Amino acid sequence: MTGNLIAIDWGTTNRRVYLLDAAGQVCRTERNGMGLLAVPAGGFAEEVAAIRARFGDWPVILAGMVGSARGWINVPYLDCPAGIADLGAALHWLDDGRTAIVPGLADPAGDVMRGEEVQVLGAVAGGLVPDTALLCQPGTHCKWARVADGRLTTFATAMTGEVFALLKAHSLLADFLGGDVTDDAAFREGVRDGLSGRLTTLLFRVRAAALLGRRPIEQSAAYASGLLIGHDVGGEDLADGQVVHLLADPQLGALYASAIRLAGGTPIIIDSHAAFVAGVTHIWKASQP
């Protein structure tokens, strides 16, 4: 890579901009709520121009939902398995020849991702995880990804975070889920119960337990979160001691790490921002002649 590069992780609700030097080191970052839902129709070109005005007139590589049907340009998905070189070769170049969008990936089972592939393959390319590994990316839509020989081979998405948000806002449980969620006894109890299955029955009993005085209402949110995360982790059927590399922020990463331990696995938390930077740097290099 010669010269600086602007890399943008453009999601549905948030956007993070990185200015990288020729060695792939971060010179400057900016995070705000200008996700694609905040950008008016036809406004992406203007947004990128404004970013260049602030960060410098450098080439731009974009990843995430900006390349979706609801984003700037609907870039076709690549099929798994795929590696860094495949993403670099499949960049969608805009007419200016200096702006490119990373394609998302599609799993043969009928699953899709946009943006997470940069972190997963970046973690491998940057030496943050082995070239054969299981990775988890907790969030609104939690991704479980498997890489083999440096290529992302298969993945699955769980709507864990979104379901919790919907339960808090619109469900019968809404009035009971106002408490804090931390890795406490109530959360771990929820994880253990979630690992056993019967998720929807156990969710109903969150309210019943509070009404009957069997669990303080203040602990209901932590227990319900544990149920959902435990159910999510349990779906991976982890082998005893199996390593799971977590690409997550500290708070959510700590919750998933606790659940993985209770499921018999071994969590290792990875810096997701470093993984993204490594990913876009290697993708950009792979795209150059």
C-alpha atoms as a printed R data frame, in Angstrom:
    type eleno elety resid chain resno       x       y       z
1   ATOM     1    CA   MET     A     1   0.000   0.000   0.000
2   ATOM     2    CA   THR     A     2   1.447   3.349  -1.020
3   ATOM     3    CA   GLY     A     3   0.155   6.541   0.560
4   ATOM     4    CA   ASN     A     4  -2.672   6.876   3.038
5   ATOM     5    CA   LEU     A     5  -6.000   5.068   2.900
6   ATOM     6    CA   ILE     A     6  -9.396   5.923   4.365
7   ATOM     7    CA   ALA     A     7 -11.260   2.831   5.582
8   ATOM     8    CA   ILE     A     8 -14.931   3.088   6.576
9   ATOM     9    CA   ASP     A     9 -16.843   0.461   8.545
10  ATOM    10    CA   TRP     A    10 -20.376   1.600   7.643
11  ATOM    11    CA   GLY     A    11 -23.132  -0.189   9.486
12  ATOM    12    CA   THR     A    12 -26.868   0.254   9.802
13  ATOM    13    CA   THR     A    13 -26.790   2.593  12.802
14  ATOM    14    CA   ASN     A    14 -23.133   3.552  13.271
15  ATOM    15    CA   ARG     A    15 -20.125   4.468  11.169
16  ATOM    16    CA   ARG     A    16 -16.433   4.348  12.025
17  ATOM    17    CA   VAL     A    17 -13.771   5.981   9.855
18  ATOM    18    CA   TYR     A    18 -10.067   5.116   9.999
19  ATOM    19    CA   LEU     A    19  -7.195   6.999   8.388
20  ATOM    20    CA   LEU     A    20  -4.398   4.505   7.749
21  ATOM    21    CA   ASP     A    21  -0.831   5.240   6.702
22  ATOM    22    CA   ALA     A    22   1.158   3.293   4.129
23  ATOM    23    CA   ALA     A    23   2.147   0.725   6.765
24  ATOM    24    CA   GLY     A    24  -1.490   0.122   7.768
25  ATOM    25    CA   GLN     A    25  -1.141   1.998  11.067
26  ATOM    26    CA   VAL     A    26  -4.101   4.007  12.346
27  ATOM    27    CA   CYS     A    27  -3.433   7.750  12.249
28  ATOM    28    CA   ARG     A    28  -6.914   8.967  13.139
29  ATOM    29    CA   THR     A    29 -10.388   7.604  13.812
30  ATOM    30    CA   GLU     A    30 -13.913   8.979  13.970
31  ATOM    31    CA   ARG     A    31 -17.069   7.229  15.182
32  ATOM    32    CA   ASN     A    32 -20.597   8.605  14.939
33  ATOM    33    CA   GLY     A    33 -24.229   7.660  14.430
34  ATOM    34    CA   MET     A    34 -24.211   8.268  10.680
35  ATOM    35    CA   GLY     A    35 -25.120   4.708   9.803
36  ATOM    36    CA   LEU     A    36 -26.954   4.064   6.574
37  ATOM    37    CA   LEU     A    37 -30.341   4.758   8.221
38  ATOM    38    CA   ALA     A    38 -29.190   8.318   8.957
39  ATOM    39    CA   VAL     A    39 -28.046   9.025   5.385
40  ATOM    40    CA   PRO     A    40 -30.731  10.571   3.153
41  ATOM    41    CA   ALA     A    41 -31.521   8.983  -0.197
42  ATOM    42    CA   GLY     A    42 -28.710   9.704  -2.639
43  ATOM    43    CA   GLY     A    43 -26.525  11.126   0.119
44  ATOM    44    CA   PHE     A    44 -23.666   8.611   0.265
45  ATOM    45    CA   ALA     A    45 -21.454  10.352  -2.300
46  ATOM    46    CA   GLU     A    46 -21.804  13.610  -0.390
47  ATOM    47    CA   GLU     A    47 -20.959  11.859   2.893
48  ATOM    48    CA   VAL     A    48 -17.794  10.323   1.424
49  ATOM    49    CA   ALA     A    49 -16.788  13.685  -0.029
50  ATOM    50    CA   ALA     A    50 -17.198  15.263   3.412
51  ATOM    51    CA   ILE     A    51 -15.071  12.518   4.976
52  ATOM    52    CA   ARG     A    52 -12.334  13.157   2.401
53  ATOM    53    CA   ALA     A    53 -12.538  16.853   3.219
54  ATOM    54    CA   ARG     A    54 -11.846  16.061   6.886
55  ATOM    55    CA   PHE     A    55  -9.351  13.206   6.504
56  ATOM    56    CA   GLY     A    56  -7.596  14.077   3.233
57  ATOM    57    CA   ASP     A    57  -8.104  13.327  -0.443
58  ATOM    58    CA   TRP     A    58  -7.112   9.658  -0.233
59  ATOM    59    CA   PRO     A    59  -8.471   6.425  -1.705
60  ATOM    60    CA   VAL     A    60 -11.464   5.079   0.212
61  ATOM    61    CA   ILE     A    61 -12.473   1.481   0.956
62  ATOM    62    CA   LEU     A    62 -15.912   0.874   2.447
63  ATOM    63    CA   ALA     A    63 -17.269  -2.203   4.202
64  ATOM    64    CA   GLY     A    64 -20.529  -3.170   5.852
65  ATOM    65    CA   MET     A    65 -24.153  -2.362   5.111
66  ATOM    66    CA   VAL     A    66 -23.147   0.492   2.821
67  ATOM    67    CA   GLY     A    67 -22.874  -2.242   0.161
68  ATOM    68    CA   SER     A    68 -26.377  -3.620   0.791
69  ATOM    69    CA   ALA     A    69 -29.692  -3.109  -0.959
70  ATOM    70    CA   ARG     A    70 -30.477  -0.400   1.618
71  ATOM    71    CA   GLY     A    71 -27.056   1.216   1.256
72  ATOM    72    CA   TRP     A    72 -25.205   3.109  -1.464
73  ATOM    73    CA   ILE     A    73 -24.803   0.287  -3.986
74  ATOM    74    CA   ASN     A    74 -26.068  -3.277  -3.734
75  ATOM    75    CA   VAL     A    75 -22.836  -5.226  -4.212
76  ATOM    76    CA   PRO     A    76 -23.352  -8.962  -4.912
77  ATOM    77    CA   TYR     A    77 -22.292 -11.408  -2.219
78  ATOM    78    CA   LEU     A    78 -19.370 -13.768  -2.701
79  ATOM    79    CA   ASP     A    79 -19.965 -17.409  -1.875
80  ATOM    80    CA   CYS     A    80 -18.029 -19.151   0.885
81  ATOM    81    CA   PRO     A    81 -15.381 -20.375   1.157
82  ATOM    82    CA   ALA     A    82 -13.543 -17.103   0.553
83  ATOM    83    CA   GLY     A    83 -10.286 -15.500   1.594
84  ATOM    84    CA   ILE     A    84  -8.674 -12.066   1.605
85  ATOM    85    CA   ALA     A    85  -7.527 -12.414  -2.008
86  ATOM    86    CA   ASP     A    86 -11.077 -13.218  -3.118
87  ATOM    87    CA   LEU     A    87 -12.440 -10.092  -1.437
88  ATOM    88    CA   GLY     A    88  -9.679  -7.976  -2.941
89  ATOM    89    CA   ALA     A    89 -10.400  -9.286  -6.432
90  ATOM    90    CA   ALA     A    90 -14.148  -8.707  -6.036
91  ATOM    91    CA   LEU     A    91 -14.110  -5.104  -4.790
92  ATOM    92    CA   HIS     A    92 -16.811  -2.989  -6.397
93  ATOM    93    CA   TRP     A    93 -15.096   0.100  -7.807
94  ATOM    94    CA   LEU     A    94 -16.975   3.343  -8.255
95  ATOM    95    CA   ASP     A    95 -16.503   5.415 -11.394
96  ATOM    96    CA   ASP     A    96 -13.836   7.596  -9.787
97  ATOM    97    CA   GLY     A    97 -11.482   4.592  -9.570
98  ATOM    98    CA   ARG     A    98 -10.478   5.619  -6.028
99  ATOM    99    CA   THR     A    99 -13.451   4.386  -4.033
100 ATOM   100    CA   ALA     A   100 -14.284   0.708  -3.527
101 ATOM   101    CA   ILE     A   101 -16.868  -1.338  -1.599
102 ATOM   102    CA   VAL     A   102 -16.083  -4.744  -0.103
103 ATOM   103    CA   PRO     A   103 -18.586  -7.463  -1.071
104 ATOM   104    CA   GLY     A   104 -20.300  -9.409   1.678
105 ATOM   105    CA   LEU     A   105 -20.313 -13.191   1.935
106 ATOM   106    CA   ALA     A   106 -23.052 -15.805   1.529
107 ATOM   107    CA   ASP     A   107 -23.089 -19.161   3.303
108 ATOM   108    CA   PRO     A   108 -24.349 -22.238   1.396
109 ATOM   109    CA   ALA     A   109 -26.984 -22.776   4.102
110 ATOM   110    CA   GLY     A   110 -28.630 -19.476   3.182
111 ATOM   111    CA   ASP     A   111 -26.969 -16.946   5.503
112 ATOM   112    CA   VAL     A   112 -25.324 -13.608   4.709
113 ATOM   113    CA   MET     A   113 -22.902 -11.107   6.253
114 ATOM   114    CA   ARG     A   114 -21.614  -7.655   5.352
115 ATOM   115    CA   GLY     A   115 -18.666  -6.180   7.201
116 ATOM   116    CA   GLU     A   116 -18.034  -9.064   9.560
117 ATOM   117    CA   GLU     A   117 -16.023 -10.857   6.866
118 ATOM   118    CA   VAL     A   118 -13.440  -8.064   7.017
119 ATOM   119    CA   GLN     A   119 -12.938  -8.610  10.754
120 ATOM   120    CA   VAL     A   120 -12.868 -12.414  10.543
121 ATOM   121    CA   LEU     A   121 -10.382 -12.617   7.692
122 ATOM   122    CA   GLY     A   122  -8.477  -9.621   9.044
123 ATOM   123    CA   ALA     A   123  -8.012 -11.407  12.360
124 ATOM   124    CA   VAL     A   124  -6.427 -14.288  10.470
125 ATOM   125    CA   ALA     A   125  -4.354 -12.124   8.116
126 ATOM   126    CA   GLY     A   126  -3.165  -9.993  11.028
127 ATOM   127    CA   GLY     A   127  -2.045 -13.026  13.025
128 ATOM   128    CA   LEU     A   128  -4.604 -12.389  15.773
129 ATOM   129    CA   VAL     A   129  -6.124 -15.876  15.415
130 ATOM   130    CA   PRO     A   130  -4.887 -19.132  13.857
131 ATOM   131    CA   ASP     A   131  -5.713 -19.821  10.212
132 ATOM   132    CA   THR     A   132  -8.103 -22.580  11.329
133 ATOM   133    CA   ALA     A   133 -10.431 -21.413  14.084
134 ATOM   134    CA   LEU     A   134 -13.941 -20.744  15.381
135 ATOM   135    CA   LEU     A   135 -14.824 -17.083  15.810
136 ATOM   136    CA   CYS     A   136 -17.813 -15.377  17.406
137 ATOM   137    CA   GLN     A   137 -18.909 -11.794  16.761
138 ATOM   138    CA   PRO     A   138 -21.581 -10.884  19.340
139 ATOM   139    CA   GLY     A   139 -23.972  -8.072  18.593
140 ATOM   140    CA   THR     A   140 -27.461  -7.347  17.367
141 ATOM   141    CA   HIS     A   141 -26.990 -10.260  14.984
142 ATOM   142    CA   CYS     A   142 -24.339 -12.577  16.416
143 ATOM   143    CA   LYS     A   143 -22.103 -14.287  13.865
144 ATOM   144    CA   TRP     A   144 -20.400 -17.648  14.378
145 ATOM   145    CA   ALA     A   145 -17.728 -18.128  11.710
146 ATOM   146    CA   ARG     A   146 -15.347 -20.949  10.934
147 ATOM   147    CA   VAL     A   147 -12.097 -20.459   9.076
148 ATOM   148    CA   ALA     A   148  -9.899 -23.199   7.664
149 ATOM   149    CA   ASP     A   149  -6.498 -22.648   6.058
150 ATOM   150    CA   GLY     A   150  -7.092 -18.908   6.206
151 ATOM   151    CA   ARG     A   151 -10.441 -18.966   4.372
152 ATOM   152    CA   LEU     A   152 -13.881 -18.326   5.807
153 ATOM   153    CA   THR     A   153 -15.663 -21.592   5.070
154 ATOM   154    CA   THR     A   154 -19.041 -21.339   6.800
155 ATOM   155    CA   PHE     A   155 -20.955 -19.142   9.224
156 ATOM   156    CA   ALA     A   156 -24.293 -18.799  11.004
157 ATOM   157    CA   THR     A   157 -26.183 -15.799  12.345
158 ATOM   158    CA   ALA     A   158 -28.236 -15.649  15.554
159 ATOM   159    CA   MET     A   159 -30.622 -12.715  16.155
160 ATOM   160    CA   THR     A   160 -29.762 -12.770  19.866
161 ATOM   161    CA   GLY     A   161 -29.265  -9.050  20.454
162 ATOM   162    CA   GLU     A   162 -32.267  -8.040  18.378
163 ATOM   163    CA   VAL     A   163 -34.551 -10.501  20.186
164 ATOM   164    CA   PHE     A   164 -33.430  -9.102  23.556
165 ATOM   165    CA   ALA     A   165 -34.102  -5.544  22.360
166 ATOM   166    CA   LEU     A   166 -37.560  -6.534  21.095
167 ATOM   167    CA   LEU     A   167 -38.376  -8.270  24.371
168 ATOM   168    CA   LYS     A   168 -37.370  -5.133  26.296
169 ATOM   169    CA   ALA     A   169 -39.410  -2.829  24.084
170 ATOM   170    CA   HIS     A   170 -42.491  -4.697  22.934
171 ATOM   171    CA   SER     A   171 -43.094  -7.956  24.817
172 ATOM   172    CA   LEU     A   172 -45.000  -9.135  27.855
173 ATOM   173    CA   LEU     A   173 -41.641  -8.949  29.659
174 ATOM   174    CA   ALA     A   174 -40.961  -5.293  28.843
175 ATOM   175    CA   ASP     A   175 -41.876  -3.969  32.312
176 ATOM   176    CA   PHE     A   176 -39.581  -6.553  33.930
177 ATOM   177    CA   LEU     A   177 -36.372  -5.995  31.925
178 ATOM   178    CA   GLY     A   178 -35.201  -2.608  33.119
179 ATOM   179    CA   GLY     A   179 -32.354  -3.879  35.303
180 ATOM   180    CA   ASP     A   180 -28.653  -3.940  34.482
181 ATOM   181    CA   VAL     A   181 -27.067  -6.869  32.663
182 ATOM   182    CA   THR     A   182 -23.726  -7.932  34.096
183 ATOM   183    CA   ASP     A   183 -21.904 -11.222  34.500
184 ATOM   184    CA   ASP     A   184 -23.541 -11.926  37.851
185 ATOM   185    CA   ALA     A   185 -25.250 -14.928  39.424
186 ATOM   186    CA   ALA     A   186 -28.590 -14.197  37.716
187 ATOM   187    CA   PHE     A   187 -26.934 -13.951  34.304
188 ATOM   188    CA   ARG     A   188 -25.033 -17.192  34.798
189 ATOM   189    CA   GLU     A   189 -28.186 -18.940  35.992
190 ATOM   190    CA   GLY     A   190 -29.849 -17.796  32.778
191 ATOM   191    CA   VAL     A   191 -26.942 -19.086  30.704
192 ATOM   192    CA   ARG     A   192 -27.106 -22.526  32.322
193 ATOM   193    CA   ASP     A   193 -30.864 -22.699  31.756
194 ATOM   194    CA   GLY     A   194 -30.474 -21.429  28.174
195 ATOM   195    CA   LEU     A   195 -27.967 -24.164  27.429
196 ATOM   196    CA   SER     A   196 -30.616 -26.731  28.325
197 ATOM   197    CA   GLY     A   197 -33.094 -25.594  25.638
198 ATOM   198    CA   ARG     A   198 -36.829 -24.734  25.983
199 ATOM   199    CA   LEU     A   199 -36.029 -21.073  25.372
200 ATOM   200    CA   THR     A   200 -39.550 -19.741  24.845
201 ATOM   201    CA   THR     A   201 -40.914 -21.538  27.929
202 ATOM   202    CA   LEU     A   202 -38.087 -20.185  30.090
203 ATOM   203    CA   LEU     A   203 -38.606 -16.656  28.756
204 ATOM   204    CA   PHE     A   204 -42.242 -16.720  29.838
205 ATOM   205    CA   ARG     A   205 -41.154 -17.814  33.294
206 ATOM   206    CA   VAL     A   206 -39.005 -14.669  33.683
207 ATOM   207    CA   ARG     A   207 -42.194 -12.719  34.367
208 ATOM   208    CA   ALA     A   208 -43.729 -15.484  36.459
209 ATOM   209    CA   ALA     A   209 -40.638 -15.712  38.663
210 ATOM   210    CA   ALA     A   210 -40.847 -11.987  39.437
211 ATOM   211    CA   LEU     A   211 -44.604 -12.111  40.098
212 ATOM   212    CA   LEU     A   212 -44.203 -15.074  42.446
213 ATOM   213    CA   GLY     A   213 -41.266 -13.546  44.275
214 ATOM   214    CA   ARG     A   214 -38.870 -16.279  43.200
215 ATOM   215    CA   ARG     A   215 -36.445 -13.831  41.578
216 ATOM   216    CA   PRO     A   216 -36.110 -10.084  42.245
217 ATOM   217    CA   ILE     A   217 -37.460  -8.084  39.327
218 ATOM   218    CA   GLU     A   218 -34.122  -6.215  39.206
219 ATOM   219    CA   GLN     A   219 -32.426  -9.472  38.177
220 ATOM   220    CA   SER     A   220 -34.875 -10.307  35.402
221 ATOM   221    CA   ALA     A   221 -32.933  -8.555  32.631
222 ATOM   222    CA   ALA     A   222 -29.662 -10.275  33.512
223 ATOM   223    CA   TYR     A   223 -31.380 -13.663  33.684
224 ATOM   224    CA   ALA     A   224 -33.210 -13.137  30.349
225 ATOM   225    CA   SER     A   225 -30.002 -11.986  28.671
226 ATOM   226    CA   GLY     A   226 -28.276 -15.080  30.017
227 ATOM   227    CA   LEU     A   227 -31.058 -17.272  28.638
228 ATOM   228    CA   LEU     A   228 -30.662 -15.832  25.150
229 ATOM   229    CA   ILE     A   229 -26.873 -15.887  25.128
230 ATOM   230    CA   GLY     A   230 -26.814 -19.376  26.626
231 ATOM   231    CA   HIS     A   231 -29.222 -20.574  23.939
232 ATOM   232    CA   ASP     A   232 -27.018 -18.928  21.293
233 ATOM   233    CA   VAL     A   233 -23.790 -20.486  22.600
234 ATOM   234    CA   GLY     A   234 -25.474 -23.853  23.132
235 ATOM   235    CA   GLY     A   235 -26.359 -23.982  19.456
236 ATOM   236    CA   GLU     A   236 -22.656 -24.372  18.621
237 ATOM   237    CA   ASP     A   237 -22.376 -27.607  20.650
238 ATOM   238    CA   LEU     A   238 -18.849 -26.733  21.792
239 ATOM   239    CA   ALA     A   239 -16.416 -29.528  22.539
240 ATOM   240    CA   ASP     A   240 -14.840 -29.577  25.995
241 ATOM   241    CA   GLY     A   241 -12.118 -26.923  26.027
242 ATOM   242    CA   GLN     A   242 -12.835 -25.771  22.463
243 ATOM   243    CA   VAL     A   243 -11.362 -22.345  21.794
244 ATOM   244    CA   VAL     A   244 -13.687 -19.579  20.628
245 ATOM   245    CA   HIS     A   245 -12.125 -16.311  19.453
246 ATOM   246    CA   LEU     A   246 -14.410 -13.426  20.413
247 ATOM   247    CA   LEU     A   247 -14.443 -10.275  18.297
248 ATOM   248    CA   ALA     A   248 -16.419  -8.027  20.618
249 ATOM   249    CA   ASP     A   249 -16.495  -4.896  22.733
250 ATOM   250    CA   PRO     A   250 -15.431  -5.443  26.359
251 ATOM   251    CA   GLN     A   251 -18.927  -5.536  27.929
252 ATOM   252    CA   LEU     A   252 -20.602  -7.901  25.475
253 ATOM   253    CA   GLY     A   253 -17.389  -9.870  25.080
254 ATOM   254    CA   ALA     A   254 -17.313 -10.505  28.840
255 ATOM   255    CA   LEU     A   255 -20.888 -11.839  28.797
256 ATOM   256    CA   TYR     A   256 -20.209 -14.211  25.909
257 ATOM   257    CA   ALA     A   257 -16.888 -15.275  27.434
258 ATOM   258    CA   SER     A   258 -18.725 -16.253  30.628
259 ATOM   259    CA   ALA     A   259 -21.338 -18.200  28.657
260 ATOM   260    CA   ILE     A   260 -18.680 -19.993  26.613
261 ATOM   261    CA   ARG     A   261 -16.898 -21.073  29.802
262 ATOM   262    CA   LEU     A   262 -20.155 -22.395  31.253
263 ATOM   263    CA   ALA     A   263 -20.668 -24.339  28.025
264 ATOM   264    CA   GLY     A   264 -17.226 -25.937  28.456
265 ATOM   265    CA   GLY     A   265 -15.380 -23.803  25.900
266 ATOM   266    CA   THR     A   266 -12.340 -21.550  26.180
267 ATOM   267    CA   PRO     A   267 -12.923 -17.923  25.125
268 ATOM   268    CA   ILE     A   268 -10.175 -15.644  23.809
269 ATOM   269    CA   ILE     A   269 -11.154 -11.994  23.304
270 ATOM   270    CA   ILE     A   270  -9.698 -10.336  20.180
271 ATOM   271    CA   ASP     A   271  -9.562  -6.603  19.422
272 ATOM   272    CA   SER     A   272 -12.245  -6.223  16.742
273 ATOM   273    CA   HIS     A   273 -10.928  -2.819  15.625
274 ATOM   274    CA   ALA     A   274  -7.442  -4.222  15.059
275 ATOM   275    CA   ALA     A   275  -9.005  -7.091  13.111
276 ATOM   276    CA   PHE     A   276 -10.933  -4.663  10.878
277 ATOM   277    CA   VAL     A   277  -7.852  -2.562  10.200
278 ATOM   278    CA   ALA     A   278  -5.805  -5.654   9.321
279 ATOM   279    CA   GLY     A   279  -8.625  -6.847   7.085
280 ATOM   280    CA   VAL     A   280  -9.035  -3.689   5.016
281 ATOM   281    CA   THR     A   281  -5.273  -3.259   4.741
282 ATOM   282    CA   HIS     A   282  -4.788  -6.761   3.319
283 ATOM   283    CA   ILE     A   283  -7.876  -6.502   1.100
284 ATOM   284    CA   TRP     A   284  -6.606  -3.224  -0.346
285 ATOM   285    CA   LYS     A   285  -3.176  -4.699  -0.990
286 ATOM   286    CA   ALA     A   286  -4.745  -7.734  -2.667
287 ATOM   287    CA   SER     A   287  -6.735  -5.460  -4.987
288 ATOM   288    CA   GLN     A   288  -3.700  -3.607  -6.308
289 ATOM   289    CA   PRO     A   289  -2.023  -4.703  -9.560
